[in-house]
Amino acid sequence: MKSMMKFVGVAAIAATLAACGQTDIERGATGALIGGAVASVTGESVTKGVLIGGAAGAVSCSVAPNAPNCYR
């Protein structure tokens, strides 16, 4: 139950931060933060979480160009 509460807390923070960043670098940093936090809570490799989250954040506007904060 305690780990579920941690997961819900991290998910709420991740949802809040998901749209942060106006540049690819800012979105990459936010993605890395979220990826590392989620990996930590779920017991996965934090390094892999940071790398995957950072990459996903950096390319997010290339994949979904009409998403919030995607200015071209």
C-alpha positions as CSV (number, residue, x, y, z in Angstrom):
1,M,0.0,0.0,0.0
2,K,2.8,2.4,0.8
3,S,4.5,1.9,-2.5
4,M,1.2,2.5,-4.3
5,M,0.9,5.9,-2.5
6,K,4.4,6.8,-3.6
7,F,3.5,5.8,-7.2
8,V,0.4,7.9,-7.1
9,G,2.4,10.9,-5.7
10,V,5.0,10.6,-8.4
11,A,2.3,10.2,-11.1
12,A,0.7,13.4,-9.9
13,I,3.9,15.3,-10.1
14,A,4.7,13.8,-13.5
15,A,1.4,14.8,-14.8
16,T,2.0,18.4,-13.6
17,L,5.5,18.6,-15.1
18,A,4.7,16.8,-18.3
19,A,3.9,19.9,-20.3
20,C,6.8,21.9,-18.9
21,G,9.5,23.3,-21.2
22,Q,9.5,25.5,-24.3
23,T,12.6,24.1,-25.8
24,D,13.8,20.5,-26.6
25,I,16.4,20.8,-23.8
26,E,13.9,21.9,-21.2
27,R,11.5,19.1,-22.2
28,G,14.3,16.6,-22.2
29,A,15.3,17.7,-18.6
30,T,11.7,17.4,-17.5
31,G,11.4,14.0,-19.1
32,A,14.6,12.9,-17.4
33,L,13.3,14.0,-14.0
34,I,10.0,12.2,-14.5
35,G,11.7,9.1,-15.9
36,G,14.1,8.9,-13.0
37,A,11.4,9.4,-10.4
38,V,9.1,6.8,-11.9
39,A,11.9,4.3,-12.2
40,S,12.9,4.9,-8.5
41,V,9.4,4.3,-7.3
42,T,8.8,1.2,-9.3
43,G,12.2,-0.3,-8.4
44,E,13.7,-0.1,-11.9
45,S,17.0,1.3,-12.9
46,V,17.0,5.0,-12.3
47,T,19.7,5.5,-14.9
48,K,17.6,3.8,-17.6
49,G,14.6,5.8,-16.5
50,V,16.5,9.1,-16.8
51,L,17.8,8.2,-20.2
52,I,14.5,7.0,-21.6
53,G,12.5,9.9,-20.0
54,G,15.0,12.5,-21.3
55,A,14.9,11.1,-24.8
56,A,11.2,11.0,-24.8
57,G,10.9,14.5,-23.6
58,A,13.4,15.8,-26.1
59,V,11.6,14.4,-29.1
60,S,8.1,15.0,-27.8
61,C,7.4,17.9,-30.1
62,S,8.7,16.0,-33.1
63,V,6.3,13.2,-32.4
64,A,3.3,15.4,-31.4
65,P,3.9,18.9,-33.0
66,N,0.5,20.2,-31.9
67,A,1.0,19.4,-28.2
68,P,1.0,22.2,-25.6
69,N,4.3,24.2,-25.6
70,C,5.3,22.9,-29.1
71,Y,6.1,26.1,-30.9
72,R,7.7,26.0,-34.3
